[in-house]
Amino acid sequence: MNIKEIKELANKFTPQQIERCINETLQNGKPLTEGCNPSGDIVEILNTLAKAQTVRELMDQGMSEIDAIRELARRIREIQSIK
């Protein structure tokens, strides 16, 4: 998980814009929107975009950036512990 890229994307784009980047990646194999280009293969790109979208949504609900990232990490740990 590249926190730096997630933070940059969450601060730069709205959840709707990130969703567009996700759709572009699914259709074209990479996002076409300028500035929306996390590193990695297609799976890593989609993961980073999805995480950035979650962080941004939490920030829009009033969480600070660091609290939103902590909440994302908590959710990931919760899902991983179910397996």
Backbone torsions as a table, in degrees:
resi	resn	phi	psi	omega
1	MET	NA	118.2	-179.7
2	ASN	-93.5	94.1	-177.3
3	ILE	-57.9	-39.7	-178.2
4	LYS	-59.4	-47.7	179.5
5	GLU	-65.3	-39.7	179.3
6	ILE	-62.1	-45.6	179.2
7	LYS	-62.3	-44.5	-179.3
8	GLU	-61.5	-46.2	-179.8
9	LEU	-65.6	-42.5	-179.1
10	ALA	-64.3	-33.4	179.5
11	ASN	-81.3	-26.1	-173.4
12	LYS	-90.3	-32.9	-172.2
13	PHE	-122.3	154.3	173.2
14	THR	-80.9	163.8	176.4
15	PRO	-56.3	-35.9	179.5
16	GLN	-67.8	-38.9	177.7
17	GLN	-67.5	-38.7	177.5
18	ILE	-66.1	-38.8	176.4
19	GLU	-59.7	-39.8	177.1
20	ARG	-63.0	-40.8	176.8
21	CYS	-62.0	-39.7	177.7
22	ILE	-62.4	-46.8	179.9
23	ASN	-63.2	-40.2	177.2
24	GLU	-61.8	-40.3	179.5
25	THR	-64.6	-42.3	178.9
26	LEU	-64.7	-37.6	-177.6
27	GLN	-81.5	-36.7	-171.1
28	ASN	-115.2	-5.1	-177.8
29	GLY	85.7	-6.1	176.3
30	LYS	-163.1	154.3	177.4
31	PRO	-73.0	141.9	-179.7
32	LEU	-99.1	-20.0	-179.5
33	THR	-65.6	129.9	-178.7
34	GLU	-61.9	133.7	178.7
35	GLY	87.2	-6.4	-178.0
36	CYS	-107.8	66.3	-172.8
37	ASN	-138.3	71.7	176.5
38	PRO	-65.6	158.6	-177.4
39	SER	-81.4	162.5	174.6
40	GLY	112.1	-179.9	176.6
41	ASP	-77.6	-180.0	-173.0
42	ILE	-59.5	-38.0	179.5
43	VAL	-66.2	-43.3	178.6
44	GLU	-65.1	-39.5	178.4
45	ILE	-61.7	-48.0	-179.9
46	LEU	-62.7	-41.0	178.1
47	ASN	-62.1	-46.2	-179.7
48	THR	-62.9	-44.0	179.4
49	LEU	-63.6	-42.6	179.6
50	ALA	-63.6	-40.6	178.6
51	LYS	-67.2	-40.5	177.9
52	ALA	-63.7	-38.8	179.0
53	GLN	-63.5	-43.0	178.1
54	THR	-62.8	-45.7	178.9
55	VAL	-60.1	-44.8	-179.1
56	ARG	-64.1	-41.5	178.3
57	GLU	-61.3	-41.7	178.1
58	LEU	-65.9	-39.4	177.4
59	MET	-64.1	-39.2	178.7
60	ASP	-66.2	-22.1	177.3
61	GLN	-85.9	0.3	174.9
62	GLY	111.1	-1.6	178.1
63	MET	-76.7	149.8	172.1
64	SER	-72.7	164.6	-179.5
65	GLU	-58.0	-46.7	-177.6
66	ILE	-66.9	-37.7	177.8
67	ASP	-67.7	-36.2	177.9
68	ALA	-65.7	-39.7	177.8
69	ILE	-67.4	-39.9	176.9
70	ARG	-62.7	-41.2	178.6
71	GLU	-64.9	-40.8	175.8
72	LEU	-59.2	-46.8	179.6
73	ALA	-62.5	-39.7	178.7
74	ARG	-62.9	-43.8	179.6
75	ARG	-64.0	-40.5	178.9
76	ILE	-63.4	-45.6	178.9
77	ARG	-61.9	-39.2	179.7
78	GLU	-62.4	-45.3	178.8
79	ILE	-64.9	-42.3	-179.1
80	GLN	-66.1	-30.6	-178.5
81	SER	-77.1	-16.1	178.9
82	ILE	-72.3	-29.9	-175.9
83	LYS	-59.4	NA	NA
